[in-house]
């Protein structure tokens, strides 16, 4: 089995937001032997359908789609699974699975505490945060 992972976000008109998903895909590629693709639900390319097509063209026969959303909502429960099914219809030999969003995962608490510590260590002037007075 050749597995591909597609991480899909909403998509944005802001290039910097879309580039962040590409950077996440790079991090994921460094941690797995699976093929990893970034995709956007709308507003930017590659679309989910384009990423799905690309993964199959690259030899993937199982596509795991991960909605890069925090909470379950219309996009992660309805829109993304529908887009997956539409893309999969073009590739009847490919198997696929669309997971739920990040949701309530205990690693989120670790991430938040990590961010608090990081911001504190940089005296609340880190690159991840917008300008805000720390009082």
N, C-alpha and C positions, 0 to 999 in steps of 0.2 A: 504494500500500500504506500502510495506517495500522498502525504497529507499536506495541504496548504491551510494556512490560517489567514483569514481576512479580518482585520479590525476595521470596523466601520463607525464613523461618527456622523454627526448631522451634516457637516460641511458648512463652509462660511465664505462670505465674500472677502474676508480678511485673510490675506495670504499667510500671515504669521500663525493664525489659528490652524490652518491646513498643514503648514509646515511642522507643527507640533506633532500631528499624527504621524507624519513621515518619520520624525525623530523617534517616536515610540516604536514604530515598525523596525527601525534600525536596531534599537535596544533589544527588541524581541528576537530579531534575526541572530544577534550575537549569543543568544541563550538557547537556541533550538536548532535542530537540523531540519525542521519543517520549513517549507517555503512560506514566506510572510508577505502579505500585501496590505497596503493601506487603501481605504476606499471611503467615499463620502456618499451619504444618502441623497443629498441634493446640493445645489449651489456651487459645486466644484467637481473637478475630475481628479482621479478616476472615479467613476461611479461604482457602485457595488456590482452591477452587471459587467462592467468592463474588467474589474478585478477578477471576478469569477471566470470570465472568458480567458483572461490572461493565465490564471492558475491552471485551468484545464489545458490550455495550449502549451504550458510548461511541463505537462505530464502528470499533474495532480489528479488522483482519482477519488479523493475524499477532501471535501472543503468544509472547514470548521469556520463559521462566521461568528465573530464576537462583537456585539453591539457595545461600542465604547460610550456607554451612557451610565449614569449613576443609578437612576431609579426606573422601575418599570413604568412605561407610559405608552401612548399610542404608537410612537415610532418603534420602540423595541418589541412591543407585543404584536403589532399589526403590520406596519409599513415595511420594516426590515425583513420579517419572514416572507411577506408577499414578494418583495424584490428578489429574495433568495430563490423562491419558487419559480419566478419568471426566468431568472438566469439559468436555473437548473433545468428547466424545460428545454433549453437549447443543447443540453449535454446529458442525454438520458443515461449514459453509462457512469456518470459521476454521482457518487453518494455525497450527501451533505448534511450538516447539522447547524442550526442557528441557535446559539445559546441565549440565555437571558442576559440582562445588563449586569454591571458590577454588583448592584444591590447591596444588601446587608452582608458584608463580608468582614470578618474580624480583622483582616489585614488593613481595612480602611482606618480602623482606630490606630494601628501602628503607623500608618502613613501620616495621619493627622499629628500624632505625637512627634514623629520624625520632623515634620515641617515646623512645628512649634520650636523644637530644639534648634533646628537649622536657623530659623529667623532670629532666635534669641542669641545664638553664637555670632551672628553677623550684626548684632545690635539693631535688628529690625531694618536693615538696609540691604537685604539680599536681592538678587536679580529676579527672583520668582515673584516678588510682590510689587504691587503698584505703590506709588508714593503715599505713605500715610504716616501721620505723626504717632510715634509710640510714647504714650504718656503713662 
